[in-house]
Amino acid sequence: MQNLDQIRGKIDKIDQKLDMLLQKRANLVFKLKKIKKIAKIPVEDKKREAEILSKFDSKYVKTVFKTILSASKILQKSPNKTLKK
């Protein structure tokens, strides 16, 4: 049986991968922001959000993605052009 530290170590590795993927996603959101600005497309797209959320059955995963979508909208509304560390 695995001990607490082993399980936490595995979780930490997953968290590092999630961080990398979320940063990649955020950089794509900044590219999307530019396109939407030029095309005068609103930041919020309820249809697209529903489409994304419909891909997941788990209530837990949907909650996580709602947070990701919310953060993406904040990034699109932000005057920043990149993620700040």
VENLINFEN-V615487 format. One record per run of one state. SS is the DSSP state (@ for helix, = for strand, . for the rest). FROM is the first residue (numbers start at 0). LEN is the number of residues. Records with the same first field share a line. If there is no record, write none. Layout:
SS=FROM-LEN  FROM-LEN
This chain:
.=0-3  39-6  53-5  77-8
@=3-36  45-8  58-19
